[in-house]
Amino acid sequence: MTNPDIIYTKVDEAPELASASLLPIIQRFAKAAGISVGTKDISLAGRILATFPEHLAEDQRIPDDLAALGELVKTPEANVIKLPNISASVPQLVAAVTELQAKGYALPDYPESPSTDEEKAIRAKYDGIKGSAVNPVLREGNSDRRAAAAVKSYAQNNPHRMGKWKSDSKTRVASMSGGDFFSNEVSVTLSEATGAKIVLETANGETVLKEGLSYPAGTVVDATYMSAAALDAFLAEEIEKTKAEGVLFSLHMKATMMKVSDPIIFGHAVKTFLAPVFDAHGDAMKALGVNPNSGLGDLLERVKDSPEIFEAIDKCMANRPPMYMVDSDKGITNLHVPSDVIIDASMPALIRAGGKGWGPDGQEADAVCVIPDNSYAPVYDETIEFFKANGALDPATAGTVQNLGLMAQKAEEYGSHPTTFEIAEAGTVKMILDDGTVLHQQDVQPGDIWRSASARKAPIEDWVQLAISRQKATGYRSIFWLDETRAHDAQLIAYVKPILEAAGVADKFEIMAPREATRASLETITKGENTIAITGNVLRDYLTDLFPILELATSAKMLSIVKLMQGGGLFETGAGGSAPKHVQQLHAENHLRWDSLGEFCALGESFKFLADAKGNAKARILGDAVEKATQGILDDNRSPGRKVGLPDNRDSHYWFARYWAEALAASDDADFAAEFAPVARALAENEATIVAELDAGAGKPADTGGYYMNDGEKLAAVMRPSATLNSIIG
């Protein structure tokens, strides 16, 4: 079966709601150039259904679109517009399964504590869906992420509100001084291709944790672990220090992307915060199915009929520091759900707000930001200290930080889920190569979290070449964020320096540890100048939220191009961290504040890529017209407002279609001019009617037929409510 010219991914939450309105517009305009735009389902619900066909009726089964896309991105033909999808935590996964079961899909329950072989097999399948299951499959190239020129210009001309930083702010970052992943890391670059296995040797014998690993020559292979004892001691100390300082306690993790390690660390925080409760009632809570890794919200639900446990929790909380809140009005704390507070969104938001978080009293307050592992905590620590000393960044005059990220082929920590383990018994973890060589070995204790990550030679070399190209194209200050004292980074530096020297450009690049690179970048953009951050995978994720949120107020408006290593293109549309709140608002008030600017930016790049790849001149005209339409959205302030009564996502799509049609009608292409002049005229002449029809349901509840899986007809009725617009677009 031939793939469409452009694949537009079907995803989740707010981006999927917006797609129901925007995609028909895209398909109509693309058709005029003979370009087909189709979809592939990488939503959480879709991935669940594709994983369990044997449990479904024939008419309920769907193809494994993620696997199909995974093959497509390894070809030159790939042209994929990827919207943000849910990297599911366990509570989200369970909620999605429950919804699908209620819709008549006979899926197995998620086994919290699998005991039989069947339950273990089911659990293994579900574990393959949760967390960052999509991105490592699709990202067969490295990341080029930056603010589009129009977006940056608009942000400077219309600066967003920043919280004020005070030099005496008590907000600080706390991270472990030892016993963490950073301090325990070892790393080696393999001289030849090999297989490997991971074993745990104990007094009771040897357990194979993972076998069948395969690494090509030149792969950087790391091993590290976090000490559970050191983690617990650190958390206990920080809870007491936070209480003494009289500020909010907050934990910042990535329990969605780091789907094995971070939920465990999150669980340690829950258990340590409620240590007296677990000491007194641990057995009873275990019998009720309490798993601290699932969060305080799940715990409270399970013990709701146990007044003595509730009383113990209340007593404990009264003696703890006040907690950073996700929703003060609803009493949802930082520790309620592991996927509620995601570091790359939560830390920039707190920093943008002048170091303030919301407390249980509904007031803003300073906070201790607990980031246990010290690998990247210094980035946030240095940012906070910089703003304490210099005041908040001025978006009107600030330069920009672009990012080139090493992420191809599951590079670094985000590809480490299959090789991350919670240690059950004291012993030694060994990575053993096929010839018997012990590559890494580390002594561990029960509860320690051990992991191995890797980065292959080809992606590393491609990443450095991408950096050389971007520096040449821009002339910007270019910094490799690599710490020569960190084991993994030292191996990367050994790749980077010879490539730069061979290209004769070593003098155009700097290499700095993350803390120093953070300060250098902040100093640069404060002067109104620009810089390129050339980073590994996790820093790519963190920085492409941190700097855009400070510069633009959001990371959803970034231009994100993944130049696939086999010649194709993957165009990502921005972050989806606030998407759940957007869905809740739509369902309650029929107002969708999701801004599709990221989709517009990706669409324009996708058309231009198609023009170059297929020699399609009309595709380039479409892409140029998309850029003009995007500029119109910004210049005329047609982006969605946050509250009911203001224009929303659907209004923005109307204006995008109108500006796009006007640009095509004015183009030199006679075919486009003839086809789109009547469209542009009809959209303009019917403006009042269309806007009235789009806004007719505002303020009333909206039913899309689901959360994780919408009903197609209901969704279309909600997101395409203007019969006039629909008749013009078709």
Buried (B, 14 or more C-beta within 10 A) or exposed (E): EEBBBBBBBBBBBBBBBBBBBBBBBBBBBBEBBEBEBEBBBBBBBBBBBBBBBEBBEEEBEBEBBBEBBBEBBBEEBBBBBBBBBBBBBBBBBBBBBBBBEEBEBEBBEBBEEBEEEEBEEBBEBBBEBBBBBBBBBBBBBBBBBBBBEBBBBBBBEEBBEBBEBBEEBBBBBBBBEEBBBBBBBBBBBBEEEBEBBBBBBBEEEEBEBBEEBEBBEBBBBBBBBBBBEBBBBBBEEBBEBBBEBEBBBBBBBBBBBBBBBBBBBBBBBBBBBBBBBBEBBEEEBEEBBBBBBBBBBBBBEBBEEBEEBBEBBEEBBEEBBBBBBBEBEEEBBBBBBBBBBBBBBBBBBBBBBBBBBBBBEEEBBBBBBBBBBBBBBBBBBBBBBBBBEEBBBEBEEBBBBBBBBBBBBBBBBBBBBBBBBBBBBBBBBBBBBEEEEEBBBBEBBEBBBBBBBBBBBBBBBBBBBBBBEBBEEBEBBBBBBBBEEBBBBBBBBEBBBEBBEEEEBBEBBBBBBBBBBBBBBBEBBBEEEBBBBBBBBBBBBBBBBBBBBBBBBBBBBBBBBBBBBEEBBBBBBBBBBBBBBBBEBBBEBBBBBBBBBBBBBBBBBBBBBBBEBEEBEBBBBBBBBBBBBBBBBBEEEBBBBEEBEBBBBBBBBBBBBBBBBBBBBBBEBEEBBEBBBEBBBBBEEBBEEBBEBBBEBBEEEBEBBBBBBBBEEBBBBBBBBBEBBBEBBE
